[in-house]
Amino acid sequence: MVWSLSGGGLSHRVLTPLLQGVPFEALIPYGIMLAFFGVSGAGLSKLRHMQNGGKRGRHSVDQWDRQMMERDRRLTGFLRGQTDNVRAPPGFELSHPWKVSLVIDEGREPHADHPEAREGDYVKLRLRIP
């Protein structure tokens, strides 16, 4: 800070600071950056709020909570959705996450339990658990 002497005579000397202008042109980029950080933060917060079905985000989600959220997603179509219907909607029994697929490997001997399998085909069921 720069000080100057003001006053006319020797008896009235008072130290006063000189007022200097602030170069606001140098502050414009900081204002733009601050505005964009605020807009992007608000946008991400709104996006997360919409993805949760208008509910607040969940913290400390364990395996049981994940399983119930997956069941709610299969029941309602939303991860955080809930329903008070007593009966499950049609197709709920078919949307189970455990998938069974039929795999036919050629070039192996048929299994003794499946004599109807052709020579060279080996039939096995594969259970995929997510």
Backbone atoms as SQL, in Angstrom:
CREATE TABLE atoms (id INTEGER PRIMARY KEY, chain TEXT, resi INTEGER, resn TEXT, atom TEXT, x REAL, y REAL, z REAL);
INSERT INTO atoms VALUES
  (1, 'A', 1, 'MET', 'N', 0.863, -1.161, 0.000),
  (2, 'A', 1, 'MET', 'CA', 0.000, 0.000, 0.000),
  (3, 'A', 1, 'MET', 'C', 0.908, 1.221, 0.000),
  (4, 'A', 2, 'VAL', 'N', 0.560, 2.180, -0.767),
  (5, 'A', 2, 'VAL', 'CA', 1.354, 3.400, -0.900),
  (6, 'A', 2, 'VAL', 'C', 0.656, 4.510, -0.135),
  (7, 'A', 3, 'TRP', 'N', 1.431, 5.260, 0.615),
  (8, 'A', 3, 'TRP', 'CA', 0.892, 6.346, 1.425),
  (9, 'A', 3, 'TRP', 'C', 1.385, 7.680, 0.869),
  (10, 'A', 4, 'SER', 'N', 0.576, 8.671, 1.010),
  (11, 'A', 4, 'SER', 'CA', 0.987, 10.019, 0.583),
  (12, 'A', 4, 'SER', 'C', 0.706, 11.006, 1.702),
  (13, 'A', 5, 'LEU', 'N', 1.411, 12.099, 1.647),
  (14, 'A', 5, 'LEU', 'CA', 1.188, 13.167, 2.625),
  (15, 'A', 5, 'LEU', 'C', 0.137, 14.102, 2.080),
  (16, 'A', 6, 'SER', 'N', -0.825, 14.440, 2.894),
  (17, 'A', 6, 'SER', 'CA', -1.844, 15.389, 2.454),
  (18, 'A', 6, 'SER', 'C', -1.922, 16.516, 3.468),
  (19, 'A', 7, 'GLY', 'N', -2.464, 17.552, 3.080),
  (20, 'A', 7, 'GLY', 'CA', -2.570, 18.704, 3.962),
  (21, 'A', 7, 'GLY', 'C', -1.647, 19.822, 3.481),
  (22, 'A', 8, 'GLY', 'N', -1.990, 21.037, 3.863),
  (23, 'A', 8, 'GLY', 'CA', -1.236, 22.165, 3.337),
  (24, 'A', 8, 'GLY', 'C', 0.014, 22.491, 4.126),
  (25, 'A', 9, 'GLY', 'N', -0.082, 22.567, 5.428),
  (26, 'A', 9, 'GLY', 'CA', 1.069, 23.023, 6.195),
  (27, 'A', 9, 'GLY', 'C', 1.709, 21.905, 6.969),
  (28, 'A', 10, 'LEU', 'N', 2.704, 22.311, 7.747),
  (29, 'A', 10, 'LEU', 'CA', 3.418, 21.340, 8.549),
  (30, 'A', 10, 'LEU', 'C', 2.553, 20.789, 9.677),
  (31, 'A', 11, 'SER', 'N', 1.603, 21.564, 10.159),
  (32, 'A', 11, 'SER', 'CA', 0.796, 21.120, 11.288),
  (33, 'A', 11, 'SER', 'C', -0.339, 20.175, 10.859),
  (34, 'A', 12, 'HIS', 'N', -0.691, 20.174, 9.611),
  (35, 'A', 12, 'HIS', 'CA', -1.823, 19.362, 9.149),
  (36, 'A', 12, 'HIS', 'C', -1.385, 18.204, 8.253),
  (37, 'A', 13, 'ARG', 'N', -0.279, 17.595, 8.540),
  (38, 'A', 13, 'ARG', 'CA', 0.189, 16.481, 7.721),
  (39, 'A', 13, 'ARG', 'C', -0.514, 15.200, 8.160),
  (40, 'A', 14, 'VAL', 'N', -1.228, 14.561, 7.279),
  (41, 'A', 14, 'VAL', 'CA', -1.950, 13.315, 7.560),
  (42, 'A', 14, 'VAL', 'C', -1.571, 12.311, 6.468),
  (43, 'A', 15, 'LEU', 'N', -1.286, 11.068, 6.910),
  (44, 'A', 15, 'LEU', 'CA', -0.976, 10.026, 5.941),
  (45, 'A', 15, 'LEU', 'C', -2.274, 9.391, 5.443),
  (46, 'A', 16, 'THR', 'N', -2.492, 9.375, 4.146),
  (47, 'A', 16, 'THR', 'CA', -3.676, 8.751, 3.552),
  (48, 'A', 16, 'THR', 'C', -3.226, 7.801, 2.449),
  (49, 'A', 17, 'PRO', 'N', -3.916, 6.662, 2.309),
  (50, 'A', 17, 'PRO', 'CA', -3.527, 5.729, 1.244),
  (51, 'A', 17, 'PRO', 'C', -3.978, 6.240, -0.119),
  (52, 'A', 18, 'LEU', 'N', -3.176, 5.957, -1.119),
  (53, 'A', 18, 'LEU', 'CA', -3.577, 6.287, -2.484),
  (54, 'A', 18, 'LEU', 'C', -4.471, 5.174, -3.008),
  (55, 'A', 19, 'LEU', 'N', -5.602, 5.515, -3.539),
  (56, 'A', 19, 'LEU', 'CA', -6.533, 4.521, -4.075),
  (57, 'A', 19, 'LEU', 'C', -6.110, 4.177, -5.492),
  (58, 'A', 20, 'GLN', 'N', -5.886, 2.878, -5.707),
  (59, 'A', 20, 'GLN', 'CA', -5.515, 2.429, -7.032),
  (60, 'A', 20, 'GLN', 'C', -6.635, 1.552, -7.581),
  (61, 'A', 21, 'GLY', 'N', -6.842, 1.623, -8.841),
  (62, 'A', 21, 'GLY', 'CA', -7.884, 0.837, -9.482),
  (63, 'A', 21, 'GLY', 'C', -7.499, -0.629, -9.590),
  (64, 'A', 22, 'VAL', 'N', -8.495, -1.488, -9.499),
  (65, 'A', 22, 'VAL', 'CA', -8.275, -2.926, -9.646),
  (66, 'A', 22, 'VAL', 'C', -8.472, -3.267, -11.123),
  (67, 'A', 23, 'PRO', 'N', -7.511, -3.946, -11.733),
  (68, 'A', 23, 'PRO', 'CA', -7.680, -4.302, -13.148),
  (69, 'A', 23, 'PRO', 'C', -8.685, -5.450, -13.293),
  (70, 'A', 24, 'PHE', 'N', -9.956, -5.102, -13.456),
  (71, 'A', 24, 'PHE', 'CA', -11.005, -6.121, -13.500),
  (72, 'A', 24, 'PHE', 'C', -10.867, -7.028, -14.714),
  (73, 'A', 25, 'GLU', 'N', -10.145, -6.595, -15.729),
  (74, 'A', 25, 'GLU', 'CA', -9.962, -7.440, -16.904),
  (75, 'A', 25, 'GLU', 'C', -9.227, -8.725, -16.549),
  (76, 'A', 26, 'ALA', 'N', -8.370, -8.672, -15.536),
  (77, 'A', 26, 'ALA', 'CA', -7.635, -9.866, -15.117),
  (78, 'A', 26, 'ALA', 'C', -8.523, -10.831, -14.336),
  (79, 'A', 27, 'LEU', 'N', -9.633, -10.349, -13.805),
  (80, 'A', 27, 'LEU', 'CA', -10.517, -11.197, -13.003),
  (81, 'A', 27, 'LEU', 'C', -11.605, -11.871, -13.845),
  (82, 'A', 28, 'ILE', 'N', -11.790, -11.452, -15.079),
  (83, 'A', 28, 'ILE', 'CA', -12.839, -12.026, -15.932),
  (84, 'A', 28, 'ILE', 'C', -12.637, -13.529, -16.157),
  (85, 'A', 29, 'PRO', 'N', -11.431, -14.022, -16.480),
  (86, 'A', 29, 'PRO', 'CA', -11.287, -15.479, -16.660),
  (87, 'A', 29, 'PRO', 'C', -11.601, -16.278, -15.400),
  (88, 'A', 30, 'TYR', 'N', -11.258, -15.718, -14.228),
  (89, 'A', 30, 'TYR', 'CA', -11.576, -16.424, -12.984),
  (90, 'A', 30, 'TYR', 'C', -13.082, -16.473, -12.755),
  (91, 'A', 31, 'GLY', 'N', -13.770, -15.416, -13.111),
  (92, 'A', 31, 'GLY', 'CA', -15.226, -15.420, -13.004),
  (93, 'A', 31, 'GLY', 'C', -15.864, -16.429, -13.945),
  (94, 'A', 32, 'ILE', 'N', -15.326, -16.525, -15.159),
  (95, 'A', 32, 'ILE', 'CA', -15.849, -17.497, -16.126),
  (96, 'A', 32, 'ILE', 'C', -15.612, -18.919, -15.633),
  (97, 'A', 33, 'MET', 'N', -14.399, -19.187, -15.117),
  (98, 'A', 33, 'MET', 'CA', -14.106, -20.532, -14.604),
  (99, 'A', 33, 'MET', 'C', -15.005, -20.877, -13.426),
  (100, 'A', 34, 'LEU', 'N', -15.199, -19.926, -12.523),
  (101, 'A', 34, 'LEU', 'CA', -16.063, -20.163, -11.371),
  (102, 'A', 34, 'LEU', 'C', -17.497, -20.444, -11.815),
  (103, 'A', 35, 'ALA', 'N', -17.969, -19.700, -12.802),
  (104, 'A', 35, 'ALA', 'CA', -19.336, -19.915, -13.293),
  (105, 'A', 35, 'ALA', 'C', -19.478, -21.294, -13.930),
  (106, 'A', 36, 'PHE', 'N', -18.496, -21.716, -14.723),
  (107, 'A', 36, 'PHE', 'CA', -18.596, -23.023, -15.375),
  (108, 'A', 36, 'PHE', 'C', -18.477, -24.166, -14.375),
  (109, 'A', 37, 'PHE', 'N', -17.645, -24.005, -13.339),
  (110, 'A', 37, 'PHE', 'CA', -17.598, -25.029, -12.293),
  (111, 'A', 37, 'PHE', 'C', -18.949, -25.137, -11.593),
  (112, 'A', 38, 'GLY', 'N', -19.577, -24.017, -11.322),
  (113, 'A', 38, 'GLY', 'CA', -20.886, -24.037, -10.676),
  (114, 'A', 38, 'GLY', 'C', -21.954, -24.665, -11.547),
  (115, 'A', 39, 'VAL', 'N', -21.956, -24.316, -12.839),
  (116, 'A', 39, 'VAL', 'CA', -22.958, -24.869, -13.758),
  (117, 'A', 39, 'VAL', 'C', -22.765, -26.370, -13.933),
  (118, 'A', 40, 'SER', 'N', -21.509, -26.817, -14.085),
  (119, 'A', 40, 'SER', 'CA', -21.279, -28.257, -14.269),
  (120, 'A', 40, 'SER', 'C', -21.593, -29.031, -12.992),
  (121, 'A', 41, 'GLY', 'N', -21.278, -28.485, -11.831),
  (122, 'A', 41, 'GLY', 'CA', -21.613, -29.160, -10.575),
  (123, 'A', 41, 'GLY', 'C', -23.114, -29.272, -10.376),
  (124, 'A', 42, 'ALA', 'N', -23.834, -28.202, -10.683),
  (125, 'A', 42, 'ALA', 'CA', -25.290, -28.241, -10.552),
  (126, 'A', 42, 'ALA', 'C', -25.898, -29.214, -11.558),
  (127, 'A', 43, 'GLY', 'N', -25.341, -29.256, -12.774),
  (128, 'A', 43, 'GLY', 'CA', -25.853, -30.183, -13.787),
  (129, 'A', 43, 'GLY', 'C', -25.639, -31.631, -13.403),
  (130, 'A', 44, 'LEU', 'N', -24.441, -31.955, -12.889),
  (131, 'A', 44, 'LEU', 'CA', -24.176, -33.330, -12.463),
  (132, 'A', 44, 'LEU', 'C', -25.040, -33.720, -11.269),
  (133, 'A', 45, 'SER', 'N', -25.263, -32.780, -10.363),
  (134, 'A', 45, 'SER', 'CA', -26.120, -33.062, -9.213),
  (135, 'A', 45, 'SER', 'C', -27.556, -33.341, -9.665),
  (136, 'A', 46, 'LYS', 'N', -28.051, -32.560, -10.603),
  (137, 'A', 46, 'LYS', 'CA', -29.407, -32.769, -11.111),
  (138, 'A', 46, 'LYS', 'C', -29.506, -34.090, -11.868),
  (139, 'A', 47, 'LEU', 'N', -28.471, -34.437, -12.642),
  (140, 'A', 47, 'LEU', 'CA', -28.473, -35.700, -13.380),
  (141, 'A', 47, 'LEU', 'C', -28.502, -36.891, -12.429),
  (142, 'A', 48, 'ARG', 'N', -27.709, -36.847, -11.369),
  (143, 'A', 48, 'ARG', 'CA', -27.711, -37.930, -10.384),
  (144, 'A', 48, 'ARG', 'C', -29.056, -38.010, -9.668),
  (145, 'A', 49, 'HIS', 'N', -29.648, -36.858, -9.392),
  (146, 'A', 49, 'HIS', 'CA', -30.956, -36.816, -8.740),
  (147, 'A', 49, 'HIS', 'C', -32.018, -37.446, -9.645),
  (148, 'A', 50, 'MET', 'N', -31.958, -37.179, -10.944),
  (149, 'A', 50, 'MET', 'CA', -32.921, -37.755, -11.877),
  (150, 'A', 50, 'MET', 'C', -32.700, -39.253, -12.040),
  (151, 'A', 51, 'GLN', 'N', -31.443, -39.713, -12.027),
  (152, 'A', 51, 'GLN', 'CA', -31.166, -41.136, -12.176),
  (153, 'A', 51, 'GLN', 'C', -31.625, -41.927, -10.963),
  (154, 'A', 52, 'ASN', 'N', -31.707, -41.303, -9.800),
  (155, 'A', 52, 'ASN', 'CA', -32.172, -41.980, -8.595),
  (156, 'A', 52, 'ASN', 'C', -33.684, -41.904, -8.449),
  (157, 'A', 53, 'GLY', 'N', -34.382, -41.501, -9.483),
  (158, 'A', 53, 'GLY', 'CA', -35.836, -41.434, -9.408),
  (159, 'A', 53, 'GLY', 'C', -36.327, -40.298, -8.538),
  (160, 'A', 54, 'GLY', 'N', -35.567, -39.226, -8.445),
  (161, 'A', 54, 'GLY', 'CA', -35.956, -38.081, -7.628),
  (162, 'A', 54, 'GLY', 'C', -35.657, -38.257, -6.156),
  (163, 'A', 55, 'LYS', 'N', -34.877, -39.259, -5.814),
  (164, 'A', 55, 'LYS', 'CA', -34.531, -39.507, -4.415),
  (165, 'A', 55, 'LYS', 'C', -33.069, -39.169, -4.183),
  (166, 'A', 56, 'ARG', 'N', -32.721, -38.985, -2.924),
  (167, 'A', 56, 'ARG', 'CA', -31.330, -38.682, -2.588),
  (168, 'A', 56, 'ARG', 'C', -30.459, -39.909, -2.810),
  (169, 'A', 57, 'GLY', 'N', -29.170, -39.680, -3.057),
  (170, 'A', 57, 'GLY', 'CA', -28.240, -40.775, -3.301),
  (171, 'A', 57, 'GLY', 'C', -28.037, -41.632, -2.068),
  (172, 'A', 58, 'ARG', 'N', -27.741, -42.911, -2.278),
  (173, 'A', 58, 'ARG', 'CA', -27.522, -43.840, -1.174),
  (174, 'A', 58, 'ARG', 'C', -26.042, -44.000, -0.928),
  (175, 'A', 59, 'HIS', 'N', -25.673, -44.135, 0.331),
  (176, 'A', 59, 'HIS', 'CA', -24.285, -44.326, 0.731),
  (177, 'A', 59, 'HIS', 'C', -24.178, -45.627, 1.512),
  (178, 'A', 60, 'SER', 'N', -23.014, -46.226, 1.518),
  (179, 'A', 60, 'SER', 'CA', -22.739, -47.473, 2.245),
  (180, 'A', 60, 'SER', 'C', -23.716, -48.575, 1.827),
  (181, 'A', 61, 'VAL', 'N', -23.818, -48.807, 0.544),
  (182, 'A', 61, 'VAL', 'CA', -24.722, -49.829, 0.015),
  (183, 'A', 61, 'VAL', 'C', -24.003, -51.174, 0.074),
  (184, 'A', 62, 'ASP', 'N', -24.584, -52.129, 0.804),
  (185, 'A', 62, 'ASP', 'CA', -23.968, -53.452, 0.909),
  (186, 'A', 62, 'ASP', 'C', -24.656, -54.418, -0.067),
  (187, 'A', 63, 'GLN', 'N', -24.285, -55.687, 0.016),
  (188, 'A', 63, 'GLN', 'CA', -24.797, -56.687, -0.927),
  (189, 'A', 63, 'GLN', 'C', -26.313, -56.839, -0.818),
  (190, 'A', 64, 'TRP', 'N', -26.850, -56.799, 0.400),
  (191, 'A', 64, 'TRP', 'CA', -28.299, -56.936, 0.584),
  (192, 'A', 64, 'TRP', 'C', -29.029, -55.764, -0.070),
  (193, 'A', 65, 'ASP', 'N', -28.519, -54.550, 0.122),
  (194, 'A', 65, 'ASP', 'CA', -29.150, -53.387, -0.495),
  (195, 'A', 65, 'ASP', 'C', -29.092, -53.474, -2.017),
  (196, 'A', 66, 'ARG', 'N', -27.966, -53.924, -2.558),
  (197, 'A', 66, 'ARG', 'CA', -27.846, -54.069, -4.010),
  (198, 'A', 66, 'ARG', 'C', -28.841, -55.102, -4.538),
  (199, 'A', 67, 'GLN', 'N', -29.016, -56.188, -3.791),
  (200, 'A', 67, 'GLN', 'CA', -29.954, -57.233, -4.201),
  (201, 'A', 67, 'GLN', 'C', -31.389, -56.701, -4.186),
  (202, 'A', 68, 'MET', 'N', -31.749, -55.950, -3.160),
  (203, 'A', 68, 'MET', 'CA', -33.096, -55.396, -3.082),
  (204, 'A', 68, 'MET', 'C', -33.318, -54.321, -4.145),
  (205, 'A', 69, 'MET', 'N', -32.289, -53.541, -4.438),
  (206, 'A', 69, 'MET', 'CA', -32.413, -52.534, -5.486),
  (207, 'A', 69, 'MET', 'C', -32.576, -53.197, -6.854),
  (208, 'A', 70, 'GLU', 'N', -31.887, -54.312, -7.075),
  (209, 'A', 70, 'GLU', 'CA', -32.036, -55.052, -8.333),
  (210, 'A', 70, 'GLU', 'C', -33.442, -55.655, -8.436),
  (211, 'A', 71, 'ARG', 'N', -33.968, -56.157, -7.321),
  (212, 'A', 71, 'ARG', 'CA', -35.341, -56.684, -7.316),
  (213, 'A', 71, 'ARG', 'C', -36.336, -55.564, -7.606),
  (214, 'A', 72, 'ASP', 'N', -36.126, -54.389, -6.994),
  (215, 'A', 72, 'ASP', 'CA', -37.006, -53.254, -7.261),
  (216, 'A', 72, 'ASP', 'C', -36.927, -52.829, -8.725),
  (217, 'A', 73, 'ARG', 'N', -35.732, -52.904, -9.319),
  (218, 'A', 73, 'ARG', 'CA', -35.593, -52.556, -10.730),
  (219, 'A', 73, 'ARG', 'C', -36.367, -53.529, -11.611),
  (220, 'A', 74, 'ARG', 'N', -36.341, -54.813, -11.247),
  (221, 'A', 74, 'ARG', 'CA', -37.089, -55.792, -12.034),
  (222, 'A', 74, 'ARG', 'C', -38.588, -55.633, -11.833),
  (223, 'A', 75, 'LEU', 'N', -39.020, -55.193, -10.654),
  (224, 'A', 75, 'LEU', 'CA', -40.448, -55.012, -10.389),
  (225, 'A', 75, 'LEU', 'C', -41.001, -53.751, -11.040),
  (226, 'A', 76, 'THR', 'N', -40.278, -52.642, -10.911),
  (227, 'A', 76, 'THR', 'CA', -40.821, -51.350, -11.326),
  (228, 'A', 76, 'THR', 'C', -40.167, -50.772, -12.567),
  (229, 'A', 77, 'GLY', 'N', -38.977, -51.245, -12.917),
  (230, 'A', 77, 'GLY', 'CA', -38.256, -50.660, -14.039),
  (231, 'A', 77, 'GLY', 'C', -37.283, -49.582, -13.618),
  (232, 'A', 78, 'PHE', 'N', -37.310, -49.184, -12.344),
  (233, 'A', 78, 'PHE', 'CA', -36.398, -48.175, -11.819),
  (234, 'A', 78, 'PHE', 'C', -35.582, -48.788, -10.695),
  (235, 'A', 79, 'LEU', 'N', -34.325, -48.392, -10.602),
  (236, 'A', 79, 'LEU', 'CA', -33.448, -48.955, -9.579),
  (237, 'A', 79, 'LEU', 'C', -33.929, -48.603, -8.176),
  (238, 'A', 80, 'ARG', 'N', -34.469, -47.406, -7.992),
  (239, 'A', 80, 'ARG', 'CA', -34.929, -46.979, -6.674),
  (240, 'A', 80, 'ARG', 'C', -36.447, -46.979, -6.564),
  (241, 'A', 81, 'GLY', 'N', -37.138, -47.584, -7.528),
  (242, 'A', 81, 'GLY', 'CA', -38.595, -47.599, -7.511),
  (243, 'A', 81, 'GLY', 'C', -39.143, -48.596, -6.509),
  (244, 'A', 82, 'GLN', 'N', -40.318, -48.315, -5.991),
  (245, 'A', 82, 'GLN', 'CA', -40.987, -49.215, -5.061),
  (246, 'A', 82, 'GLN', 'C', -42.446, -49.331, -5.473),
  (247, 'A', 83, 'THR', 'N', -43.031, -50.469, -5.142),
  (248, 'A', 83, 'THR', 'CA', -44.430, -50.698, -5.484),
  (249, 'A', 83, 'THR', 'C', -45.143, -51.309, -4.286),
  (250, 'A', 84, 'ASP', 'N', -46.451, -51.085, -4.228),
  (251, 'A', 84, 'ASP', 'CA', -47.241, -51.668, -3.147),
  (252, 'A', 84, 'ASP', 'C', -48.178, -52.756, -3.665),
  (253, 'A', 85, 'ASN', 'N', -47.976, -53.198, -4.907),
  (254, 'A', 85, 'ASN', 'CA', -48.801, -54.279, -5.453),
  (255, 'A', 85, 'ASN', 'C', -48.480, -55.588, -4.745),
  (256, 'A', 86, 'VAL', 'N', -49.524, -56.365, -4.492),
  (257, 'A', 86, 'VAL', 'CA', -49.343, -57.651, -3.827),
  (258, 'A', 86, 'VAL', 'C', -48.770, -58.671, -4.794),
  (259, 'A', 87, 'ARG', 'N', -49.181, -58.589, -6.045),
  (260, 'A', 87, 'ARG', 'CA', -48.720, -59.550, -7.050),
  (261, 'A', 87, 'ARG', 'C', -47.647, -58.913, -7.927),
  (262, 'A', 88, 'ALA', 'N', -46.713, -59.755, -8.325),
  (263, 'A', 88, 'ALA', 'CA', -45.657, -59.288, -9.225),
  (264, 'A', 88, 'ALA', 'C', -46.236, -59.078, -10.618),
  (265, 'A', 89, 'PRO', 'N', -45.682, -58.149, -11.371),
  (266, 'A', 89, 'PRO', 'CA', -46.187, -57.925, -12.730),
  (267, 'A', 89, 'PRO', 'C', -45.881, -59.116, -13.627),
  (268, 'A', 90, 'PRO', 'N', -46.622, -59.274, -14.726),
  (269, 'A', 90, 'PRO', 'CA', -46.344, -60.389, -15.635),
  (270, 'A', 90, 'PRO', 'C', -44.936, -60.268, -16.208),
  (271, 'A', 91, 'GLY', 'N', -44.262, -61.394, -16.270),
  (272, 'A', 91, 'GLY', 'CA', -42.897, -61.413, -16.774),
  (273, 'A', 91, 'GLY', 'C', -41.842, -61.297, -15.699),
  (274, 'A', 92, 'PHE', 'N', -42.244, -61.067, -14.452),
  (275, 'A', 92, 'PHE', 'CA', -41.260, -60.934, -13.377),
  (276, 'A', 92, 'PHE', 'C', -40.543, -62.252, -13.131),
  (277, 'A', 93, 'GLU', 'N', -41.264, -63.365, -13.287),
  (278, 'A', 93, 'GLU', 'CA', -40.631, -64.662, -13.041),
  (279, 'A', 93, 'GLU', 'C', -39.597, -64.990, -14.113),
  (280, 'A', 94, 'LEU', 'N', -39.675, -64.326, -15.255),
  (281, 'A', 94, 'LEU', 'CA', -38.722, -64.576, -16.333),
  (282, 'A', 94, 'LEU', 'C', -37.539, -63.612, -16.316),
  (283, 'A', 95, 'SER', 'N', -37.575, -62.628, -15.442),
  (284, 'A', 95, 'SER', 'CA', -36.499, -61.641, -15.434),
  (285, 'A', 95, 'SER', 'C', -35.502, -61.900, -14.313),
  (286, 'A', 96, 'HIS', 'N', -35.390, -63.137, -13.904),
  (287, 'A', 96, 'HIS', 'CA', -34.455, -63.484, -12.841),
  (288, 'A', 96, 'HIS', 'C', -33.026, -63.296, -13.333),
  (289, 'A', 97, 'PRO', 'N', -32.125, -62.802, -12.491),
  (290, 'A', 97, 'PRO', 'CA', -30.762, -62.546, -12.976),
  (291, 'A', 97, 'PRO', 'C', -29.948, -63.805, -13.234),
  (292, 'A', 98, 'TRP', 'N', -30.358, -64.958, -12.709),
  (293, 'A', 98, 'TRP', 'CA', -29.622, -66.195, -12.982),
  (294, 'A', 98, 'TRP', 'C', -30.059, -66.700, -14.350),
  (295, 'A', 99, 'LYS', 'N', -29.144, -66.758, -15.274),
  (296, 'A', 99, 'LYS', 'CA', -29.450, -67.158, -16.642),
  (297, 'A', 99, 'LYS', 'C', -28.908, -68.556, -16.903),
  (298, 'A', 100, 'VAL', 'N', -29.701, -69.381, -17.566),
  (299, 'A', 100, 'VAL', 'CA', -29.281, -70.722, -17.954),
  (300, 'A', 100, 'VAL', 'C', -29.168, -70.731, -19.470),
  (301, 'A', 101, 'SER', 'N', -28.040, -71.181, -19.963),
  (302, 'A', 101, 'SER', 'CA', -27.846, -71.240, -21.411),
  (303, 'A', 101, 'SER', 'C', -27.421, -72.645, -21.807),
  (304, 'A', 102, 'LEU', 'N', -27.836, -73.051, -22.987),
  (305, 'A', 102, 'LEU', 'CA', -27.497, -74.363, -23.524),
  (306, 'A', 102, 'LEU', 'C', -26.264, -74.211, -24.402),
  (307, 'A', 103, 'VAL', 'N', -25.237, -74.971, -24.089),
  (308, 'A', 103, 'VAL', 'CA', -23.990, -74.918, -24.845),
  (309, 'A', 103, 'VAL', 'C', -23.760, -76.282, -25.454),
  (310, 'A', 104, 'ILE', 'N', -23.529, -76.333, -26.750),
  (311, 'A', 104, 'ILE', 'CA', -23.240, -77.593, -27.436),
  (312, 'A', 104, 'ILE', 'C', -21.797, -77.536, -27.906),
  (313, 'A', 105, 'ASP', 'N', -20.974, -78.391, -27.329),
  (314, 'A', 105, 'ASP', 'CA', -19.576, -78.499, -27.733),
  (315, 'A', 105, 'ASP', 'C', -19.441, -79.704, -28.635),
  (316, 'A', 106, 'GLU', 'N', -18.929, -79.494, -29.819),
  (317, 'A', 106, 'GLU', 'CA', -18.749, -80.604, -30.754),
  (318, 'A', 106, 'GLU', 'C', -17.369, -81.217, -30.567),
  (319, 'A', 107, 'GLY', 'N', -17.278, -82.509, -30.893),
  (320, 'A', 107, 'GLY', 'CA', -15.994, -83.184, -30.843),
  (321, 'A', 107, 'GLY', 'C', -15.728, -83.912, -29.547),
  (322, 'A', 108, 'ARG', 'N', -16.723, -84.035, -28.676),
  (323, 'A', 108, 'ARG', 'CA', -16.544, -84.769, -27.426),
  (324, 'A', 108, 'ARG', 'C', -17.487, -85.967, -27.412),
  (325, 'A', 109, 'GLU', 'N', -17.217, -86.872, -26.527),
  (326, 'A', 109, 'GLU', 'CA', -18.052, -88.071, -26.389),
  (327, 'A', 109, 'GLU', 'C', -19.378, -87.704, -25.730),
  (328, 'A', 110, 'PRO', 'N', -20.489, -88.362, -26.126),
  (329, 'A', 110, 'PRO', 'CA', -21.763, -88.103, -25.454),
  (330, 'A', 110, 'PRO', 'C', -21.724, -88.608, -24.020),
  (331, 'A', 111, 'HIS', 'N', -22.462, -87.952, -23.189),
  (332, 'A', 111, 'HIS', 'CA', -22.511, -88.305, -21.774),
  (333, 'A', 111, 'HIS', 'C', -23.374, -89.544, -21.599),
  (334, 'A', 112, 'ALA', 'N', -23.060, -90.361, -20.612),
  (335, 'A', 112, 'ALA', 'CA', -23.798, -91.608, -20.380),
  (336, 'A', 112, 'ALA', 'C', -25.241, -91.334, -19.972),
  (337, 'A', 113, 'ASP', 'N', -25.510, -90.190, -19.325),
  (338, 'A', 113, 'ASP', 'CA', -26.868, -89.863, -18.908),
  (339, 'A', 113, 'ASP', 'C', -27.725, -89.374, -20.073),
  (340, 'A', 114, 'HIS', 'N', -27.116, -89.006, -21.170),
  (341, 'A', 114, 'HIS', 'CA', -27.840, -88.491, -22.326),
  (342, 'A', 114, 'HIS', 'C', -27.521, -89.333, -23.558),
  (343, 'A', 115, 'PRO', 'N', -28.068, -90.560, -23.630),
  (344, 'A', 115, 'PRO', 'CA', -27.764, -91.401, -24.798),
  (345, 'A', 115, 'PRO', 'C', -28.397, -90.869, -26.078),
  (346, 'A', 116, 'GLU', 'N', -29.403, -89.951, -25.942),
  (347, 'A', 116, 'GLU', 'CA', -30.032, -89.436, -27.151),
  (348, 'A', 116, 'GLU', 'C', -29.150, -88.416, -27.867),
  (349, 'A', 117, 'ALA', 'N', -28.087, -88.003, -27.232),
  (350, 'A', 117, 'ALA', 'CA', -27.182, -87.060, -27.894),
  (351, 'A', 117, 'ALA', 'C', -26.455, -87.759, -29.028),
  (352, 'A', 118, 'ARG', 'N', -26.297, -87.034, -30.123),
  (353, 'A', 118, 'ARG', 'CA', -25.625, -87.609, -31.287),
  (354, 'A', 118, 'ARG', 'C', -24.144, -87.807, -30.999),
  (355, 'A', 119, 'GLU', 'N', -23.561, -88.655, -31.763),
  (356, 'A', 119, 'GLU', 'CA', -22.131, -88.908, -31.637),
  (357, 'A', 119, 'GLU', 'C', -21.385, -87.623, -32.024),
  (358, 'A', 120, 'GLY', 'N', -20.471, -87.212, -31.214),
  (359, 'A', 120, 'GLY', 'CA', -19.693, -86.011, -31.495),
  (360, 'A', 120, 'GLY', 'C', -20.260, -84.760, -30.852),
  (361, 'A', 121, 'ASP', 'N', -21.466, -84.829, -30.278),
  (362, 'A', 121, 'ASP', 'CA', -22.052, -83.671, -29.603),
  (363, 'A', 121, 'ASP', 'C', -22.046, -83.912, -28.106),
  (364, 'A', 122, 'TYR', 'N', -21.757, -82.897, -27.371),
  (365, 'A', 122, 'TYR', 'CA', -21.762, -82.968, -25.918),
  (366, 'A', 122, 'TYR', 'C', -22.631, -81.827, -25.432),
  (367, 'A', 123, 'VAL', 'N', -23.679, -82.151, -24.701),
  (368, 'A', 123, 'VAL', 'CA', -24.632, -81.146, -24.256),
  (369, 'A', 123, 'VAL', 'C', -24.368, -80.848, -22.791),
  (370, 'A', 124, 'LYS', 'N', -24.252, -79.573, -22.475),
  (371, 'A', 124, 'LYS', 'CA', -24.118, -79.192, -21.071),
  (372, 'A', 124, 'LYS', 'C', -24.877, -77.890, -20.851),
  (373, 'A', 125, 'LEU', 'N', -25.358, -77.738, -19.648),
  (374, 'A', 125, 'LEU', 'CA', -26.044, -76.516, -19.265),
  (375, 'A', 125, 'LEU', 'C', -25.081, -75.664, -18.460),
  (376, 'A', 126, 'ARG', 'N', -25.050, -74.398, -18.765),
  (377, 'A', 126, 'ARG', 'CA', -24.170, -73.479, -18.059),
  (378, 'A', 126, 'ARG', 'C', -25.040, -72.485, -17.302),
  (379, 'A', 127, 'LEU', 'N', -24.801, -72.342, -16.015),
  (380, 'A', 127, 'LEU', 'CA', -25.537, -71.404, -15.181),
  (381, 'A', 127, 'LEU', 'C', -24.647, -70.197, -14.949),
  (382, 'A', 128, 'ARG', 'N', -25.142, -69.041, -15.346),
  (383, 'A', 128, 'ARG', 'CA', -24.378, -67.812, -15.185),
  (384, 'A', 128, 'ARG', 'C', -25.016, -66.996, -14.068),
  (385, 'A', 129, 'ILE', 'N', -24.251, -66.731, -13.026),
  (386, 'A', 129, 'ILE', 'CA', -24.726, -65.950, -11.893),
  (387, 'A', 129, 'ILE', 'C', -23.986, -64.621, -11.907),
  (388, 'A', 130, 'PRO', 'N', -24.720, -63.515, -11.960),
  (389, 'A', 130, 'PRO', 'CA', -24.042, -62.208, -12.016),
  (390, 'A', 130, 'PRO', 'C', -23.355, -61.866, -10.716);
